[in-house]
Amino acid sequence: MKKNVLFLTYGAVIAALYTVLTLLAGSLNLANGVIQVRFSEALTILAAFTPAAIPGLWVGCILSNILTGCHYLDIVFGSLATLIGAVGTYLLTHSRKEGKWVFKPGKKSMFLAPLPPVLANTIIVPFILAYVYQFEGSIPFFMVTVGAGEILSCYVLGLVLYNALMPSKDQIFKA
């Protein structure tokens, strides 16, 4: 029972943080549009530390997209990109041992962890920009702009967060 409560609590806190950080980026005109630097995407690195980050990030992205006035297709597919990225981060940083998923820390995991959200958003979001919002520009151009924003969020900010949390990961993420 205690693990379920911790899992739910971690997920809820991550969803709230994702939403607040997206709203902050939105107030600076960075959360939506052709060039997106969502500070909240740095939180996708949390899926390396806890599986609770997966639903937390997904729900946070859904809430953020609703609160920032996104089109319903963006709410669905943009949030799906974050969900795919979070699942990918978890799978790349864990291995299955004796029926359990075990975190495998190290340089390789650290540098692979941000890759799934970068790839998922770089592939999915440009189609949303082109076909849902009908922004002027080509899919390859949007891939470059979205990819650059994701690299800044996930690799630069995400790796800072990863390195800050790593020494205390066992105390912070007990579930």
C-alpha positions as CSV (number, residue, x, y, z in Angstrom):
1,M,0.0,0.0,0.0
2,K,2.8,2.4,0.9
3,K,4.5,1.9,-2.5
4,N,1.2,2.7,-4.3
5,V,0.8,5.9,-2.3
6,L,4.4,7.0,-3.1
7,F,4.0,6.1,-6.8
8,L,0.8,8.2,-7.0
9,T,2.4,11.1,-5.0
10,Y,5.6,11.1,-7.2
11,G,3.4,11.1,-10.3
12,A,1.2,13.9,-9.1
13,V,4.2,16.1,-8.0
14,I,5.9,15.5,-11.4
15,A,2.6,16.4,-13.3
16,A,2.3,19.6,-11.2
17,L,5.9,20.5,-11.8
18,Y,5.6,19.8,-15.5
19,T,2.5,22.0,-15.7
20,V,4.0,24.9,-13.7
21,L,7.2,24.9,-15.7
22,T,5.3,24.8,-19.0
23,L,3.2,27.8,-17.9
24,L,6.4,29.6,-17.0
25,A,7.9,28.9,-20.4
26,G,4.5,30.0,-21.9
27,S,4.7,33.3,-20.1
28,L,8.0,33.8,-21.9
29,N,6.5,32.7,-25.2
30,L,8.7,29.6,-25.3
31,A,6.2,26.8,-24.7
32,N,4.2,26.7,-28.0
33,G,4.9,27.6,-31.6
34,V,7.6,26.7,-34.1
35,I,10.4,27.2,-31.6
36,Q,9.6,25.5,-28.3
37,V,11.9,25.4,-25.3
38,R,9.7,23.9,-22.6
39,F,11.7,23.8,-19.4
40,S,9.3,21.1,-18.3
41,E,10.7,18.7,-20.9
42,A,13.9,18.5,-18.7
43,L,11.7,16.6,-16.3
44,T,11.6,13.6,-18.7
45,I,14.9,12.7,-17.2
46,L,13.0,11.7,-14.1
47,A,11.8,8.6,-15.8
48,A,15.4,7.3,-15.3
49,F,14.8,7.5,-11.6
50,T,11.2,6.4,-11.1
51,P,8.5,4.8,-13.2
52,A,6.1,7.2,-11.6
53,A,7.5,9.8,-13.8
54,I,5.9,8.2,-16.9
55,P,2.2,8.8,-16.0
56,G,3.3,12.1,-14.2
57,L,4.9,13.5,-17.3
58,W,2.0,12.4,-19.5
59,V,-0.7,13.9,-17.3
60,G,1.4,17.0,-16.8
61,C,1.7,17.4,-20.6
62,I,-2.0,16.9,-21.1
63,L,-2.8,19.6,-18.4
64,S,-0.2,21.9,-19.9
65,N,-1.5,21.6,-23.4
66,I,-5.1,22.2,-22.2
67,L,-4.1,25.2,-20.0
68,T,-2.1,26.8,-22.8
69,G,-5.0,26.5,-25.2
70,C,-3.7,23.9,-27.6
71,H,-5.8,22.3,-30.2
72,Y,-7.3,18.9,-29.2
73,L,-5.1,17.0,-31.7
74,D,-2.0,18.7,-30.1
75,I,-3.3,17.7,-26.7
76,V,-3.5,14.1,-27.8
77,F,-0.5,13.7,-30.0
78,G,1.8,16.2,-28.2
79,S,1.1,14.4,-25.0
80,L,1.7,11.0,-26.7
81,A,5.1,12.2,-27.8
82,T,6.0,13.0,-24.1
83,L,4.6,9.6,-23.0
84,I,6.7,7.8,-25.6
85,G,9.8,9.7,-24.6
86,A,9.3,8.9,-20.9
87,V,8.7,5.2,-21.6
88,G,11.8,5.2,-23.8
89,T,13.9,6.9,-21.1
90,Y,12.8,4.4,-18.5
91,L,13.6,1.4,-20.8
92,L,17.0,2.8,-21.8
93,T,18.1,3.3,-18.2
94,H,16.8,0.1,-16.7
95,S,17.4,-3.6,-17.2
96,R,15.3,-6.6,-16.3
97,K,16.9,-8.7,-13.5
98,E,15.1,-11.5,-11.7
99,G,11.7,-10.3,-12.8
100,K,12.3,-6.7,-11.7
101,W,13.3,-3.5,-13.5
102,V,16.6,-2.2,-12.1
103,F,18.2,1.2,-12.7
104,K,21.6,0.9,-14.4
105,P,23.3,4.2,-13.7
106,G,26.4,5.3,-15.5
107,K,27.7,7.5,-18.3
108,K,25.9,5.5,-21.0
109,S,22.5,5.7,-19.3
110,M,23.0,9.4,-18.6
111,F,23.6,10.3,-22.2
112,L,21.0,7.9,-23.6
113,A,18.2,9.0,-21.1
114,P,17.3,12.3,-22.9
115,L,17.3,10.7,-26.4
116,P,13.8,9.2,-26.5
117,P,11.9,12.5,-25.7
118,V,14.1,14.4,-28.1
119,L,13.4,11.9,-30.9
120,A,9.7,11.5,-30.1
121,N,9.0,15.2,-30.1
122,T,11.2,15.9,-33.1
123,I,9.3,13.3,-35.1
124,I,5.7,14.0,-33.9
125,V,5.4,17.7,-33.0
126,P,6.4,19.0,-36.5
127,F,3.4,17.3,-38.0
128,I,1.2,18.9,-35.4
129,L,2.7,22.3,-36.3
130,A,2.3,21.8,-40.0
131,Y,-1.1,20.1,-40.2
132,V,-3.0,21.2,-37.1
133,Y,-1.8,24.8,-36.7
134,Q,-0.8,25.2,-40.3
135,F,2.3,27.2,-39.5
136,E,4.3,28.3,-42.5
137,G,7.4,26.2,-43.0
138,S,8.3,22.7,-43.9
139,I,8.3,19.5,-41.8
140,P,12.2,19.3,-42.0
141,F,12.4,23.0,-40.8
142,F,10.0,22.2,-37.9
143,M,12.1,19.1,-37.1
144,V,15.2,21.3,-36.7
145,T,13.4,23.9,-34.6
146,V,11.6,21.5,-32.3
147,G,14.7,19.2,-32.1
148,A,16.8,22.1,-31.1
149,G,14.4,23.1,-28.4
150,E,14.2,19.5,-27.1
151,I,18.0,19.3,-27.1
152,L,18.2,22.4,-24.9
153,S,15.4,21.2,-22.6
154,C,16.3,17.5,-22.4
155,Y,20.0,17.4,-22.8
156,V,21.2,20.7,-21.4
157,L,18.6,21.2,-18.6
158,G,17.8,17.5,-18.2
159,L,21.4,16.4,-17.7
160,V,21.9,19.2,-15.1
161,L,18.9,17.8,-13.3
162,Y,20.1,14.2,-13.7
163,N,23.5,15.1,-12.2
164,A,21.9,17.1,-9.3
165,L,19.6,14.2,-8.4
166,M,22.1,11.3,-8.9
167,P,23.8,11.6,-5.5
168,S,20.5,11.5,-3.6
169,K,18.5,9.3,-5.9
170,D,18.0,6.6,-3.3
171,Q,16.7,9.0,-0.7
172,I,14.5,11.0,-3.0
173,F,13.0,8.1,-5.0
174,K,12.2,5.4,-2.5
175,A,9.5,3.6,-4.5
